[in-house]
Amino acid sequence: MRKIKTGDFVQVMRGKEKGKRGKVLKVLVSKNGSLKVVVEGVNIVKKAQKPNPTLGIAGGIIEKNLPIDYSNVMLVDPKLNVPTRVGIIIDKKTGKKYRLLKKSGEKIV
């Protein structure tokens, strides 16, 4: 179970985009096991796009979100509105895994 999933609200902790917040659009896993996340509104680059009429793609300059390393983001606690660490706990009754926010102690289902 991963500590950060698609749809989570995170804050960038290191790098040129430090302090920015956004929603996780994708979690990418490479062949060697390293993780990267694509965060909405973070690490945006401009790219020249060639037109492709068969696919209906118009040419021009487009903006694209590039992935950043998984270790450079932290989950934002919705209750306290601060970045927090995440732990994983197992419910003894059902055996299900839950994510636990360390600052507020809340479970994420």
PASE-596305 format. One record per residue: residue in three letters; x, y, z of N, C-alpha, C in turn. Coordinates in nm, 2 decimals, decimal comma, padded with zeros to 4 digits. Example, Ala and Ser with C-alpha at 12.3 -4.5 7.8 and 13.67 -1.06 7.14 Angstrom:
residues 2
rest;nc1;nc2;nc3;cac1;cac2;cac3;cc1;cc2;cc3
ALA;01,32;-00,57;00,78;01,23;-00,45;00,78;01,32;-00,33;00,78;
SER;01,28;-00,22;00,71;01,37;-00,11;00,71;01,29;00,00;00,79;
***
This chain:
residues 109
rest;nc1;nc2;nc3;cac1;cac2;cac3;cc1;cc2;cc3
MET;00,08;-00,12;00,00;00,00;00,00;00,00;00,09;00,12;00,00;
ARG;00,06;00,22;-00,09;00,14;00,34;-00,10;00,08;00,44;-00,01;
LYS;00,17;00,53;00,04;00,13;00,63;00,14;00,07;00,75;00,07;
ILE;00,10;00,77;-00,06;00,04;00,88;-00,14;-00,03;00,82;-00,26;
LYS;-00,16;00,85;-00,29;-00,23;00,79;-00,40;-00,29;00,90;-00,49;
THR;-00,34;00,86;-00,60;-00,40;00,95;-00,70;-00,52;01,02;-00,63;
GLY;-00,53;01,15;-00,64;-00,64;01,22;-00,58;-00,61;01,29;-00,45;
ASP;-00,50;01,25;-00,39;-00,46;01,31;-00,26;-00,41;01,46;-00,29;
PHE;-00,42;01,54;-00,18;-00,38;01,68;-00,19;-00,24;01,68;-00,12;
VAL;-00,14;01,72;-00,19;00,00;01,72;-00,14;00,07;01,86;-00,15;
GLN;00,18;01,87;-00,08;00,26;01,99;-00,08;00,40;01,95;-00,12;
VAL;00,47;02,03;-00,21;00,60;02,00;-00,25;00,70;02,05;-00,14;
MET;00,79;01,96;-00,09;00,87;02,00;00,02;01,02;02,04;-00,02;
ARG;01,06;01,99;-00,14;01,20;02,02;-00,18;01,20;02,05;-00,33;
GLY;01,30;02,13;-00,38;01,32;02,16;-00,52;01,27;02,30;-00,55;
LYS;01,27;02,33;-00,68;01,24;02,46;-00,73;01,09;02,50;-00,71;
GLU;01,01;02,40;-00,69;00,86;02,42;-00,67;00,82;02,41;-00,53;
LYS;00,92;02,43;-00,44;00,89;02,41;-00,29;00,78;02,50;-00,24;
GLY;00,69;02,44;-00,16;00,58;02,52;-00,11;00,45;02,51;-00,19;
LYS;00,46;02,47;-00,31;00,34;02,47;-00,39;00,25;02,35;-00,35;
ARG;00,12;02,36;-00,37;00,03;02,25;-00,33;-00,06;02,22;-00,45;
GLY;-00,10;02,09;-00,46;-00,19;02,05;-00,57;-00,23;01,91;-00,55;
LYS;-00,32;01,87;-00,64;-00,38;01,73;-00,63;-00,29;01,64;-00,72;
VAL;-00,27;01,52;-00,67;-00,19;01,42;-00,74;-00,28;01,36;-00,85;
LEU;-00,23;01,38;-00,98;-00,30;01,33;-01,10;-00,26;01,19;-01,13;
LYS;-00,13;01,15;-01,11;-00,08;01,01;-01,14;00,03;00,98;-01,04;
VAL;00,04;00,85;-01,01;00,16;00,79;-00,94;00,22;00,70;-01,04;
LEU;00,35;00,73;-01,08;00,42;00,65;-01,18;00,52;00,56;-01,11;
VAL;00,53;00,43;-01,15;00,63;00,34;-01,10;00,72;00,30;-01,22;
SER;00,85;00,31;-01,20;00,94;00,27;-01,30;00,98;00,13;-01,29;
LYS;01,06;00,07;-01,38;01,09;-00,07;-01,38;01,19;-00,10;-01,26;
ASN;01,27;00,00;-01,22;01,36;-00,03;-01,11;01,29;00,00;-00,97;
GLY;01,16;00,03;-00,97;01,09;00,05;-00,85;01,08;00,19;-00,79;
SER;01,14;00,28;-00,86;01,13;00,42;-00,81;01,00;00,48;-00,84;
LEU;00,95;00,57;-00,75;00,82;00,63;-00,77;00,83;00,77;-00,80;
LYS;00,74;00,82;-00,89;00,73;00,96;-00,92;00,58;01,00;-00,92;
VAL;00,55;01,12;-00,89;00,41;01,17;-00,89;00,39;01,29;-00,98;
VAL;00,28;01,30;-01,05;00,24;01,41;-01,13;00,14;01,49;-01,05;
VAL;00,18;01,62;-01,01;00,10;01,70;-00,93;00,04;01,81;-01,01;
GLU;-00,09;01,84;-01,00;-00,16;01,94;-01,08;-00,10;02,08;-01,05;
GLY;-00,05;02,15;-01,15;00,00;02,29;-01,13;00,14;02,30;-01,08;
VAL;00,21;02,19;-01,08;00,35;02,18;-01,03;00,44;02,12;-01,14;
ASN;00,56;02,18;-01,16;00,66;02,14;-01,25;00,60;02,14;-01,40;
ILE;00,55;02,26;-01,43;00,49;02,28;-01,57;00,60;02,32;-01,66;
VAL;00,60;02,26;-01,78;00,69;02,30;-01,89;00,61;02,33;-02,01;
LYS;00,67;02,41;-02,10;00,61;02,43;-02,23;00,68;02,35;-02,33;
LYS;00,60;02,29;-02,42;00,65;02,19;-02,52;00,59;02,22;-02,65;
ALA;00,67;02,21;-02,76;00,62;02,24;-02,89;00,56;02,11;-02,94;
GLN;00,43;02,12;-02,98;00,35;02,00;-03,02;00,33;02,01;-03,17;
LYS;00,37;01,90;-03,24;00,35;01,89;-03,39;00,20;01,85;-03,41;
PRO;00,14;01,91;-03,51;00,00;01,88;-03,54;-00,01;01,74;-03,60;
ASN;-00,12;01,67;-03,56;-00,15;01,53;-03,61;-00,30;01,53;-03,65;
PRO;-00,33;01,56;-03,77;-00,48;01,56;-03,81;-00,55;01,43;-03,79;
THR;-00,48;01,32;-03,81;-00,55;01,19;-03,79;-00,60;01,16;-03,65;
LEU;-00,53;01,21;-03,55;-00,57;01,20;-03,41;-00,64;01,32;-03,36;
GLY;-00,65;01,43;-03,44;-00,72;01,55;-03,41;-00,64;01,64;-03,31;
ILE;-00,51;01,63;-03,32;-00,42;01,71;-03,23;-00,38;01,83;-03,31;
ALA;-00,41;01,95;-03,25;-00,36;02,07;-03,31;-00,22;02,10;-03,27;
GLY;-00,15;02,16;-03,35;-00,01;02,20;-03,32;00,00;02,32;-03,24;
GLY;00,12;02,35;-03,19;00,14;02,48;-03,11;00,22;02,45;-02,99;
ILE;00,22;02,55;-02,90;00,29;02,54;-02,77;00,19;02,49;-02,67;
ILE;00,22;02,38;-02,60;00,13;02,33;-02,50;00,20;02,33;-02,36;
GLU;00,13;02,33;-02,26;00,19;02,32;-02,12;00,16;02,18;-02,07;
LYS;00,26;02,13;-02,01;00,25;01,99;-01,96;00,31;01,97;-01,82;
ASN;00,24;01,89;-01,74;00,29;01,86;-01,60;00,39;01,75;-01,61;
LEU;00,51;01,77;-01,56;00,61;01,66;-01,56;00,61;01,60;-01,42;
PRO;00,65;01,48;-01,41;00,66;01,41;-01,27;00,77;01,46;-01,19;
ILE;00,75;01,46;-01,05;00,85;01,49;-00,96;00,87;01,37;-00,87;
ASP;00,98;01,36;-00,80;01,00;01,24;-00,72;00,91;01,23;-00,60;
TYR;00,87;01,11;-00,57;00,77;01,08;-00,46;00,82;01,13;-00,33;
SER;00,95;01,12;-00,31;01,00;01,16;-00,18;01,00;01,31;-00,15;
ASN;00,97;01,39;-00,26;00,97;01,54;-00,24;00,84;01,59;-00,21;
VAL;00,74;01,51;-00,19;00,60;01,56;-00,16;00,55;01,50;-00,03;
MET;00,47;01,57;00,04;00,40;01,53;00,17;00,25;01,55;00,16;
LEU;00,18;01,46;00,21;00,03;01,47;00,22;-00,01;01,58;00,31;
VAL;-00,11;01,66;00,27;-00,16;01,77;00,35;-00,27;01,72;00,43;
ASP;-00,26;01,74;00,56;-00,37;01,70;00,66;-00,49;01,80;00,63;
PRO;-00,61;01,74;00,59;-00,72;01,83;00,57;-00,78;01,90;00,69;
LYS;-00,76;01,84;00,81;-00,81;01,90;00,93;-00,73;02,02;00,98;
LEU;-00,59;02,00;00,98;-00,50;02,10;01,02;-00,44;02,19;00,91;
ASN;-00,46;02,15;00,79;-00,41;02,22;00,67;-00,25;02,24;00,67;
VAL;-00,18;02,14;00,72;-00,04;02,14;00,73;00,01;02,00;00,67;
PRO;00,14;02,00;00,61;00,19;01,87;00,56;00,22;01,78;00,68;
THR;00,19;01,65;00,66;00,21;01,56;00,76;00,27;01,42;00,71;
ARG;00,33;01,35;00,79;00,37;01,21;00,76;00,26;01,12;00,76;
VAL;00,27;01,01;00,69;00,16;00,91;00,68;00,22;00,78;00,72;
GLY;00,14;00,71;00,81;00,17;00,57;00,85;00,07;00,48;00,80;
ILE;00,10;00,35;00,80;00,00;00,25;00,76;-00,03;00,16;00,88;
ILE;-00,16;00,14;00,91;-00,20;00,05;01,02;-00,29;-00,05;00,97;
ILE;-00,30;-00,16;01,04;-00,39;-00,27;01,00;-00,49;-00,29;01,11;
ASP;-00,62;-00,28;01,07;-00,73;-00,30;01,16;-00,73;-00,45;01,20;
LYS;-00,73;-00,47;01,34;-00,72;-00,60;01,39;-00,85;-00,69;01,37;
LYS;-00,96;-00,62;01,36;-01,09;-00,69;01,35;-01,11;-00,74;01,20;
THR;-01,09;-00,65;01,11;-01,12;-00,68;00,97;-00,99;-00,72;00,89;
GLY;-00,88;-00,68;00,93;-00,75;-00,71;00,86;-00,72;-00,61;00,75;
LYS;-00,80;-00,51;00,74;-00,78;-00,41;00,63;-00,67;-00,31;00,67;
LYS;-00,60;-00,26;00,57;-00,50;-00,16;00,59;-00,56;-00,02;00,57;
TYR;-00,51;00,07;00,65;-00,55;00,21;00,65;-00,43;00,30;00,65;
ARG;-00,45;00,42;00,59;-00,34;00,52;00,61;-00,38;00,61;00,73;
LEU;-00,28;00,64;00,81;-00,30;00,72;00,93;-00,22;00,85;00,92;
LEU;-00,28;00,96;00,94;-00,21;01,09;00,94;-00,15;01,11;01,08;
LYS;-00,02;01,13;01,08;00,06;01,14;01,20;00,02;01,26;01,29;
LYS;00,00;01,38;01,23;-00,03;01,50;01,31;-00,16;01,49;01,38;
SER;-00,27;01,46;01,30;-00,40;01,46;01,36;-00,45;01,33;01,41;
GLY;-00,39;01,22;01,37;-00,42;01,08;01,41;-00,55;01,03;01,34;
GLU;-00,59;01,09;01,23;-00,71;01,05;01,16;-00,67;00,93;01,06;
LYS;-00,77;00,85;01,03;-00,75;00,74;00,93;-00,80;00,80;00,80;
ILE;-00,73;00,76;00,69;-00,78;00,79;00,56;-00,83;00,66;00,50;
VAL;-00,96;00,66;00,46;-01,02;00,53;00,41;-01,01;00,53;00,26;
***
